[in-house]
Amino acid sequence: CLRVARDFIRAGEANAVLIVACEVATTHYDWTRTETERMISQSLFADGAASIIVAKEGIWRFSKTGSAIVPDSGHLLGLRPPMEEDESSYIMTLSKFVAPSLYAYFS
């Protein structure tokens, strides 16, 4: 999004661009499920929002953007639809091996 906003400004299509990001993870929260793994993942990945204005001029600058994909980590975080009779919402899981995997990758 930052690069697209920058490109709009560079092309002269806009003087400023507002970027808004929103996540509503509580739609997946099932208050009746109290397994530790589920409660931790649901509390870490709760609702959130952020915004930024990208403009041609101003005192704030960002020098770079980036992201990383940690190889062989797809099994560490999950979100699946309800499949059991007692499940009423999506099931989010977070493995206890996330932190060690991130440490090993970025070290």
C-alpha positions, 0 to 999 in steps of 0.5 A: 500500500505504501508503494502504491500511495507513493506512486500515485503521488509521484504520478501527480494523481494526488498530493496526499493519500490516506491509507487505512487498515482494519482487522476485526479478529473478534468475529472469530472469537468463541467465548465458550472455548477456553483452551490455552492455545486458543485464548493466547492466539485470540488475545494476541490477534485481536481487533486493530486499526491503523492509518497513515497519510502519505504526502509529497511534503512533511517532516516525517519520512519512511526510509524503507518498507519490507516483509519476510516469509519464514520458510516452513512456518505455515503450520505455526499459525492457523485459521480454519472454519468450524468443522465440529458440531460444538464450534460456532466460529473460525478456530485460530491456533498459534503454536508455542514454536512461533517465537523460537522459529522467528528467533532462528530465522532472524538471528 
